[in-house]
Amino acid sequence: MPDRLDDPTDHARTAVPRAGEAMKDNRGLPGYVLIAVAVVAVVICIVAAAVGAIGWAVGAGIVAVLAAAAGSVWVYAERRRVGRVARANAPRE
């Protein structure tokens, strides 16, 4: 099967559906970065709450929730797109 630009599956190196997707197709990377920002914001929130900086804790908590939600939606939408592309490029029987 020829390597297509819109097909994120690495057909040359695997027979497993969608294996290597995150390495070959980096359109989901912003979602993963947002989830990482959310994790860092949770840590900042916990530390700020521990030292009594309530304003920082609330701000970091809000950032954590928003970044986690946005990152999750981004990754979910990207997975759906990859599924649609894989179904469209699937060999016909």
N, CA, C and O atoms as a GROMACS GRO file, in nm:
protein
  372
    1MET      N    1   0.086  -0.118   0.000
    1MET     CA    2   0.000   0.000   0.000
    1MET      C    3   0.089   0.123   0.000
    1MET      O    4   0.182   0.131   0.081
    2PRO      N    5   0.066   0.219  -0.086
    2PRO     CA    6   0.149   0.339  -0.090
    2PRO      C    7   0.131   0.423   0.035
    2PRO      O    8   0.024   0.424   0.096
    3ASP      N    9   0.236   0.492   0.072
    3ASP     CA   10   0.232   0.578   0.189
    3ASP      C   11   0.163   0.709   0.152
    3ASP      O   12   0.216   0.787   0.073
    4ARG      N   13   0.047   0.733   0.208
    4ARG     CA   14  -0.029   0.854   0.178
    4ARG      C   15  -0.008   0.957   0.286
    4ARG      O   16   0.011   0.922   0.403
    5LEU      N   17  -0.010   1.084   0.249
    5LEU     CA   18   0.010   1.191   0.346
    5LEU      C   19  -0.102   1.199   0.448
    5LEU      O   20  -0.079   1.237   0.563
    6ASP      N   21  -0.224   1.165   0.407
    6ASP     CA   22  -0.336   1.176   0.499
    6ASP      C   23  -0.362   1.048   0.578
    6ASP      O   24  -0.454   1.043   0.658
    7ASP      N   25  -0.282   0.945   0.556
    7ASP     CA   26  -0.298   0.818   0.626
    7ASP      C   27  -0.194   0.810   0.738
    7ASP      O   28  -0.076   0.790   0.710
    8PRO      N   29  -0.235   0.824   0.865
    8PRO     CA   30  -0.140   0.827   0.975
    8PRO      C   31  -0.085   0.691   1.017
    8PRO      O   32   0.008   0.686   1.097
    9THR      N   33  -0.139   0.582   0.966
    9THR     CA   34  -0.091   0.451   1.006
    9THR      C   35   0.040   0.419   0.936
    9THR      O   36   0.054   0.442   0.816
   10ASP      N   37   0.136   0.368   1.011
   10ASP     CA   38   0.266   0.334   0.956
   10ASP      C   39   0.261   0.192   0.902
   10ASP      O   40   0.302   0.097   0.969
   11HIS      N   41   0.210   0.176   0.779
   11HIS     CA   42   0.189   0.045   0.720
   11HIS      C   43   0.320  -0.028   0.692
   11HIS      O   44   0.323  -0.152   0.692
   12ALA      N   45   0.427   0.044   0.669
   12ALA     CA   46   0.553  -0.018   0.633
   12ALA      C   47   0.616  -0.093   0.750
   12ALA      O   48   0.693  -0.186   0.728
   13ARG      N   49   0.585  -0.055   0.872
   13ARG     CA   50   0.652  -0.114   0.987
   13ARG      C   51   0.564  -0.198   1.078
   13ARG      O   52   0.614  -0.258   1.172
   14THR      N   53   0.435  -0.202   1.052
   14THR     CA   54   0.348  -0.277   1.142
   14THR      C   55   0.224  -0.329   1.069
   14THR      O   56   0.183  -0.275   0.966
   15ALA      N   57   0.167  -0.433   1.126
   15ALA     CA   58   0.040  -0.485   1.075
   15ALA      C   59  -0.072  -0.454   1.172
   15ALA      O   60  -0.188  -0.486   1.145
   16VAL      N   61  -0.039  -0.392   1.284
   16VAL     CA   62  -0.137  -0.360   1.386
   16VAL      C   63  -0.208  -0.230   1.347
   16VAL      O   64  -0.141  -0.132   1.313
   17PRO      N   65  -0.342  -0.227   1.350
   17PRO     CA   66  -0.414  -0.105   1.312
   17PRO      C   67  -0.373   0.015   1.398
   17PRO      O   68  -0.376   0.008   1.520
   18ARG      N   69  -0.337   0.122   1.334
   18ARG     CA   70  -0.303   0.251   1.393
   18ARG      C   71  -0.182   0.248   1.486
   18ARG      O   72  -0.164   0.341   1.564
   19ALA      N   73  -0.099   0.146   1.480
   19ALA     CA   74   0.023   0.145   1.559
   19ALA      C   75   0.119   0.248   1.501
   19ALA      O   76   0.128   0.262   1.379
   20GLY      N   77   0.189   0.317   1.584
   20GLY     CA   78   0.283   0.419   1.541
   20GLY      C   79   0.218   0.549   1.500
   20GLY      O   80   0.283   0.637   1.443
   21GLU      N   81   0.091   0.562   1.528
   21GLU     CA   82   0.015   0.680   1.487
   21GLU      C   83   0.072   0.809   1.546
   21GLU      O   84   0.085   0.909   1.476
   22ALA      N   85   0.106   0.807   1.674
   22ALA     CA   86   0.154   0.929   1.740
   22ALA      C   87   0.292   0.970   1.688
   22ALA      O   88   0.327   1.088   1.693
   23MET      N   89   0.369   0.874   1.637
   23MET     CA   90   0.502   0.906   1.586
   23MET      C   91   0.496   0.959   1.442
   23MET      O   92   0.570   1.050   1.406
   24LYS      N   93   0.407   0.902   1.361
   24LYS     CA   94   0.402   0.942   1.222
   24LYS      C   95   0.314   1.066   1.200
   24LYS      O   96   0.348   1.154   1.121
   25ASP      N   97   0.202   1.072   1.271
   25ASP     CA   98   0.107   1.182   1.254
   25ASP      C   99   0.107   1.265   1.381
   25ASP      O  100   0.053   1.223   1.483
   26ASN      N  101   0.166   1.382   1.376
   26ASN     CA  102   0.181   1.462   1.497
   26ASN      C  103   0.072   1.569   1.512
   26ASN      O  104   0.093   1.668   1.582
   27ARG      N  105  -0.041   1.551   1.448
   27ARG     CA  106  -0.149   1.649   1.462
   27ARG      C  107  -0.213   1.644   1.599
   27ARG      O  108  -0.280   1.740   1.638
   28GLY      N  109  -0.194   1.537   1.673
   28GLY     CA  110  -0.248   1.527   1.809
   28GLY      C  111  -0.154   1.584   1.914
   28GLY      O  112  -0.190   1.590   2.031
   29LEU      N  113  -0.036   1.627   1.873
   29LEU     CA  114   0.064   1.677   1.968
   29LEU      C  115   0.015   1.794   2.053
   29LEU      O  116   0.043   1.795   2.172
   30PRO      N  117  -0.056   1.892   1.999
   30PRO     CA  118  -0.106   2.000   2.086
   30PRO      C  119  -0.196   1.949   2.198
   30PRO      O  120  -0.195   2.005   2.307
   31GLY      N  121  -0.272   1.846   2.173
   31GLY     CA  122  -0.356   1.787   2.277
   31GLY      C  123  -0.272   1.727   2.388
   31GLY      O  124  -0.303   1.744   2.506
   32TYR      N  125  -0.166   1.655   2.350
   32TYR     CA  126  -0.077   1.596   2.450
   32TYR      C  127  -0.005   1.705   2.530
   32TYR      O  128   0.017   1.690   2.650
   33VAL      N  129   0.032   1.814   2.464
   33VAL     CA  130   0.098   1.925   2.533
   33VAL      C  131   0.001   1.990   2.631
   33VAL      O  132   0.040   2.024   2.743
   34LEU      N  133  -0.124   2.006   2.592
   34LEU     CA  134  -0.224   2.063   2.684
   34LEU      C  135  -0.245   1.973   2.805
   34LEU      O  136  -0.263   2.022   2.916
   35ILE      N  137  -0.244   1.843   2.785
   35ILE     CA  138  -0.259   1.751   2.898
   35ILE      C  139  -0.137   1.761   2.990
   35ILE      O  140  -0.152   1.754   3.112
   36ALA      N  141  -0.019   1.776   2.934
   36ALA     CA  142   0.102   1.794   3.016
   36ALA      C  143   0.095   1.925   3.094
   36ALA      O  144   0.135   1.931   3.210
   37VAL      N  145   0.044   2.031   3.031
   37VAL     CA  146   0.025   2.159   3.101
   37VAL      C  147  -0.072   2.141   3.216
   37VAL      O  148  -0.053   2.198   3.324
   38ALA      N  149  -0.176   2.062   3.196
   38ALA     CA  150  -0.273   2.037   3.302
   38ALA      C  151  -0.209   1.965   3.420
   38ALA      O  152  -0.238   1.996   3.535
   39VAL      N  153  -0.123   1.869   3.391
   39VAL     CA  154  -0.054   1.796   3.499
   39VAL      C  155   0.036   1.891   3.578
   39VAL      O  156   0.037   1.888   3.701
   40VAL      N  157   0.110   1.976   3.508
   40VAL     CA  158   0.196   2.073   3.577
   40VAL      C  159   0.112   2.171   3.658
   40VAL      O  160   0.150   2.208   3.769
   41ALA      N  161  -0.001   2.212   3.604
   41ALA     CA  162  -0.089   2.305   3.676
   41ALA      C  163  -0.147   2.240   3.802
   41ALA      O  164  -0.166   2.308   3.903
   42VAL      N  165  -0.176   2.112   3.797
   42VAL     CA  166  -0.225   2.043   3.918
   42VAL      C  167  -0.117   2.042   4.025
   42VAL      O  168  -0.146   2.065   4.143
   43VAL      N  169   0.007   2.016   3.985
   43VAL     CA  170   0.117   2.018   4.082
   43VAL      C  171   0.132   2.157   4.141
   43VAL      O  172   0.149   2.171   4.262
   44ILE      N  173   0.127   2.260   4.058
   44ILE     CA  174   0.137   2.398   4.107
   44ILE      C  175   0.021   2.427   4.200
   44ILE      O  176   0.040   2.492   4.303
   45CYS      N  177  -0.098   2.382   4.167
   45CYS     CA  178  -0.216   2.403   4.251
   45CYS      C  179  -0.197   2.340   4.389
   45CYS      O  180  -0.228   2.402   4.490
   46ILE      N  181  -0.147   2.219   4.392
   46ILE     CA  182  -0.126   2.150   4.520
   46ILE      C  183  -0.020   2.220   4.602
   46ILE      O  184  -0.038   2.239   4.723
   47VAL      N  185   0.090   2.260   4.539
   47VAL     CA  186   0.197   2.329   4.612
   47VAL      C  187   0.148   2.464   4.662
   47VAL      O  188   0.176   2.501   4.776
   48ALA      N  189   0.076   2.537   4.580
   48ALA     CA  190   0.025   2.668   4.621
   48ALA      C  191  -0.074   2.654   4.737
   48ALA      O  192  -0.073   2.736   4.828
   49ALA      N  193  -0.157   2.554   4.734
   49ALA     CA  194  -0.251   2.532   4.843
   49ALA      C  195  -0.176   2.495   4.971
   49ALA      O  196  -0.216   2.534   5.081
   50ALA      N  197  -0.068   2.419   4.956
   50ALA     CA  198   0.008   2.376   5.073
   50ALA      C  199   0.079   2.493   5.141
   50ALA      O  200   0.093   2.494   5.264
   51VAL      N  201   0.122   2.591   5.063
   51VAL     CA  202   0.192   2.705   5.124
   51VAL      C  203   0.097   2.820   5.158
   51VAL      O  204   0.140   2.922   5.211
   52GLY      N  205  -0.030   2.803   5.128
   52GLY     CA  206  -0.130   2.903   5.166
   52GLY      C  207  -0.155   3.012   5.063
   52GLY      O  208  -0.220   3.111   5.095
   53ALA      N  209  -0.106   2.996   4.942
   53ALA     CA  210  -0.130   3.094   4.836
   53ALA      C  211  -0.260   3.055   4.765
   53ALA      O  212  -0.258   2.992   4.659
   54ILE      N  213  -0.371   3.093   4.824
   54ILE     CA  214  -0.501   3.049   4.774
   54ILE      C  215  -0.529   3.103   4.634
   54ILE      O  216  -0.586   3.031   4.551
   55GLY      N  217  -0.492   3.224   4.607
   55GLY     CA  218  -0.513   3.282   4.474
   55GLY      C  219  -0.440   3.203   4.366
   55GLY      O  220  -0.497   3.174   4.260
   56TRP      N  221  -0.316   3.168   4.391
   56TRP     CA  222  -0.240   3.086   4.297
   56TRP      C  223  -0.301   2.948   4.283
   56TRP      O  224  -0.306   2.892   4.173
   57ALA      N  225  -0.348   2.893   4.394
   57ALA     CA  226  -0.407   2.759   4.390
   57ALA      C  227  -0.534   2.758   4.305
   57ALA      O  228  -0.554   2.668   4.223
   58VAL      N  229  -0.617   2.858   4.323
   58VAL     CA  230  -0.741   2.865   4.244
   58VAL      C  231  -0.709   2.888   4.097
   58VAL      O  232  -0.767   2.823   4.010
   59GLY      N  233  -0.617   2.979   4.069
   59GLY     CA  234  -0.578   3.006   3.930
   59GLY      C  235  -0.519   2.883   3.863
   59GLY      O  236  -0.554   2.852   3.749
   60ALA      N  237  -0.430   2.813   3.932
   60ALA     CA  238  -0.370   2.693   3.874
   60ALA      C  239  -0.474   2.583   3.858
   60ALA      O  240  -0.467   2.505   3.762
   61GLY      N  241  -0.569   2.576   3.950
   61GLY     CA  242  -0.676   2.477   3.938
   61GLY      C  243  -0.763   2.502   3.816
   61GLY      O  244  -0.801   2.409   3.745
   62ILE      N  245  -0.794   2.629   3.792
   62ILE     CA  246  -0.874   2.663   3.674
   62ILE      C  247  -0.797   2.631   3.546
   62ILE      O  248  -0.854   2.575   3.452
   63VAL      N  249  -0.669   2.665   3.543
   63VAL     CA  250  -0.586   2.634   3.426
   63VAL      C  251  -0.580   2.483   3.405
   63VAL      O  252  -0.587   2.435   3.292
   64ALA      N  253  -0.566   2.407   3.515
   64ALA     CA  254  -0.559   2.261   3.504
   64ALA      C  255  -0.686   2.203   3.443
   64ALA      O  256  -0.680   2.118   3.354
   65VAL      N  257  -0.801   2.249   3.491
   65VAL     CA  258  -0.927   2.196   3.440
   65VAL      C  259  -0.946   2.232   3.292
   65VAL      O  260  -0.983   2.147   3.211
   66LEU      N  261  -0.920   2.358   3.258
   66LEU     CA  262  -0.938   2.401   3.119
   66LEU      C  263  -0.840   2.331   3.024
   66LEU      O  264  -0.877   2.289   2.915
   67ALA      N  265  -0.715   2.319   3.066
   67ALA     CA  266  -0.614   2.254   2.980
   67ALA      C  267  -0.644   2.105   2.965
   67ALA      O  268  -0.629   2.050   2.856
   68ALA      N  269  -0.687   2.041   3.072
   68ALA     CA  270  -0.720   1.898   3.062
   68ALA      C  271  -0.840   1.876   2.970
   68ALA      O  272  -0.841   1.783   2.890
   69ALA      N  273  -0.940   1.962   2.983
   69ALA     CA  274  -1.058   1.948   2.898
   69ALA      C  275  -1.023   1.974   2.752
   69ALA      O  276  -1.062   1.896   2.664
   70ALA      N  277  -0.950   2.080   2.725
   70ALA     CA  278  -0.913   2.113   2.587
   70ALA      C  279  -0.822   2.005   2.528
   70ALA      O  280  -0.840   1.966   2.412
   71GLY      N  281  -0.727   1.957   2.605
   71GLY     CA  282  -0.637   1.853   2.556
   71GLY      C  283  -0.710   1.723   2.528
   71GLY      O  284  -0.683   1.657   2.428
   72SER      N  285  -0.802   1.687   2.615
   72SER     CA  286  -0.878   1.564   2.596
   72SER      C  287  -0.966   1.573   2.471
   72SER      O  288  -0.975   1.477   2.394
   73VAL      N  289  -1.030   1.686   2.452
   73VAL     CA  290  -1.114   1.705   2.333
   73VAL      C  291  -1.028   1.699   2.206
   73VAL      O  292  -1.068   1.639   2.106
   74TRP      N  293  -0.912   1.762   2.212
   74TRP     CA  294  -0.822   1.763   2.095
   74TRP      C  295  -0.780   1.620   2.060
   74TRP      O  296  -0.788   1.579   1.944
   75VAL      N  297  -0.736   1.543   2.161
   75VAL     CA  298  -0.690   1.406   2.137
   75VAL      C  299  -0.807   1.320   2.087
   75VAL      O  300  -0.789   1.240   1.995
   76TYR      N  301  -0.924   1.336   2.147
   76TYR     CA  302  -1.041   1.260   2.105
   76TYR      C  303  -1.077   1.291   1.959
   76TYR      O  304  -1.104   1.200   1.880
   77ALA      N  305  -1.078   1.418   1.924
   77ALA     CA  306  -1.110   1.458   1.787
   77ALA      C  307  -1.006   1.402   1.689
   77ALA      O  308  -1.041   1.359   1.579
   78GLU      N  309  -0.881   1.403   1.728
   78GLU     CA  310  -0.776   1.350   1.642
   78GLU      C  311  -0.791   1.199   1.624
   78GLU      O  312  -0.772   1.148   1.514
   79ARG      N  313  -0.825   1.128   1.731
   79ARG     CA  314  -0.846   0.984   1.720
   79ARG      C  315  -0.963   0.953   1.627
   79ARG      O  316  -0.957   0.858   1.548
   80ARG      N  317  -1.068   1.033   1.635
   80ARG     CA  318  -1.182   1.013   1.546
   80ARG      C  319  -1.141   1.037   1.401
   80ARG      O  320  -1.181   0.963   1.311
   81ARG      N  321  -1.062   1.142   1.377
   81ARG     CA  322  -1.016   1.172   1.241
   81ARG      C  323  -0.931   1.058   1.187
   81ARG      O  324  -0.946   1.018   1.072
   82VAL      N  325  -0.842   1.006   1.270
   82VAL     CA  326  -0.757   0.895   1.228
   82VAL      C  327  -0.841   0.772   1.196
   82VAL      O  328  -0.813   0.701   1.099
   83GLY      N  329  -0.943   0.747   1.275
   83GLY     CA  330  -1.032   0.634   1.248
   83GLY      C  331  -1.104   0.650   1.116
   83GLY      O  332  -1.118   0.553   1.040
   84ARG      N  333  -1.152   0.772   1.088
   84ARG     CA  334  -1.220   0.797   0.960
   84ARG      C  335  -1.124   0.776   0.843
   84ARG      O  336  -1.161   0.716   0.743
   85VAL      N  337  -1.001   0.825   0.856
   85VAL     CA  338  -0.902   0.809   0.749
   85VAL      C  339  -0.869   0.661   0.729
   85VAL      O  340  -0.857   0.614   0.616
   86ALA      N  341  -0.854   0.588   0.840
   86ALA     CA  342  -0.821   0.446   0.830
   86ALA      C  343  -0.935   0.368   0.763
   86ALA      O  344  -0.910   0.280   0.681
   87ARG      N  345  -1.059   0.403   0.798
   87ARG     CA  346  -1.172   0.335   0.734
   87ARG      C  347  -1.179   0.369   0.585
   87ARG      O  348  -1.212   0.284   0.503
   88ALA      N  349  -1.149   0.494   0.552
   88ALA     CA  350  -1.154   0.535   0.411
   88ALA      C  351  -1.043   0.470   0.330
   88ALA      O  352  -1.061   0.443   0.211
   89ASN      N  353  -0.929   0.445   0.391
   89ASN     CA  354  -0.815   0.387   0.320
   89ASN      C  355  -0.805   0.236   0.334
   89ASN      O  356  -0.711   0.175   0.284
   90ALA      N  357  -0.900   0.175   0.402
   90ALA     CA  358  -0.898   0.030   0.423
   90ALA      C  359  -0.916  -0.040   0.288
   90ALA      O  360  -0.993   0.004   0.204
   91PRO      N  361  -0.843  -0.149   0.271
   91PRO     CA  362  -0.859  -0.223   0.145
   91PRO      C  363  -0.999  -0.284   0.136
   91PRO      O  364  -1.053  -0.335   0.234
   92ARG      N  365  -1.055  -0.278   0.019
   92ARG     CA  366  -1.189  -0.333  -0.005
   92ARG      C  367  -1.177  -0.481  -0.032
   92ARG      O  368  -1.082  -0.526  -0.096
   93GLU      N  369  -1.273  -0.559   0.016
   93GLU     CA  370  -1.270  -0.704  -0.005
   93GLU      C  371  -1.337  -0.744  -0.134
   93GLU      O  372  -1.342  -0.862  -0.166
   0.00000   0.00000   0.00000
